[in-house]
Amino acid sequence: MTPMAQSRRRFLAAAAAAAAAGLIGPSRSFGQEPPPETTIIRLAKNRTLCIAPQYVVEDLLLLEGFTEVHYVTSDAGAGQSKALARGEIDFTLQFSPSTLIPIDAGERITIIAGIHVGCFELFGSNGIRSIASLKGKTVAIPELGTSPHLFLSTMAAHVGLDPAKDIRWITSTSIPPMELFAQGKVDAFLGFPPDPQELRARNIGHVIVNSSVDRPWSQYFCCMLGGNRDFIGKNPVATKRVLRAMLKATDFCVNNPATAARRMVDGGFAARYDYALQTLREVPYNKWRDYDPEDTIRFYSLRLREAGFMRSAPNKIIADGTDWRFFNELKRELKG
């Protein structure tokens, strides 16, 4: 048996055990709902480990009646949002501001659920002890408009800085931003798994903000599930089944982190098992039943307006770019 087949077998066995124990909710969709309007689903794939539920959801989607699950490689920011709006990807987990900005611009994206709380960590060099102390300092990012740029800009605006004027953004295509920080060429770096895990393993820098535990960032969803608006409108049954599988996959990451991490490595979604496992143990995947996704939309919409990235008021974003019907139904169904 190949390693991938062994991993799938372990995953299905663990998922079955978790379902029997009530850890990932009842599988009661068959017989109570019509079949999905389409049996093919396309999800995004990138190097970000925090969207782990998306990487272990495939077999749960097959149990929901889908026959093909395709992963489309994309970046974790603007490129992914464009692919989602164009219908090249059906659904993806993504940092909420990276989805709100294209919704503000009229792109055909709809957010249908909040999945997990923060995973970003801001690292600073000696002398950088707070967000405010970044004034006049250099920060490495992949490029303007990426998730690290958006998140740090919202944090800077929240403490009274002008992110466009007070921070010197350093982009590089030849040297990864994390390596610029590791080499001491910039003052700060904001990363998401596996970058924080690697920096800690190499004992480089110190954490200024951890969005998993530090307020106010830890009080809101980080990654939310967004879908192509036309797909959702044409395929409501399939949409609910996708979300059900994703929420069960999220619970699976909470209750079976070792199996989920092995699945990520065997599936080619993670290079190192230890970093994947550390991510699954550190990111709060257990908050989706407790947090209100509209609170996240309001919070980040206001922060993005402060930072000059958006014009629309939160209520307009909620009206134009969200649909909580499926999430509310499944929160009742998967109440366990």
Secondary structure, DSSP 4 states (H G I P E B T S, - for coil): --HHHHHHHHHHHHHHHHHHTTSS-----BTTBPPPS-SEEEEEE-S-STTHHHHS-HHHHHHTT--EEEEEE--SSHHHHHHHHHTS-SEEEEEHHHHHHHHHTT-SEEEEEEEEE---EEEE-TT--SSGGGTT-EEEESSTTSHHHHHHHHHHHHTT--HHHHSEEEE-SSS-HHHHHHTTSSSEEEE-TTHHHHHHHTT-SEEEEETTTSTTGGGSEEEEEEEEHHHHHH-HHHHHHHHHHHHHHHHHHHH-HHHHHHHHHHTTS-S-HHHHHHHHHHS-TT-TTTS-HHHHHHHHHHHHHHTTS--S-HHHHHHHHB--HHHHHHHHHT--
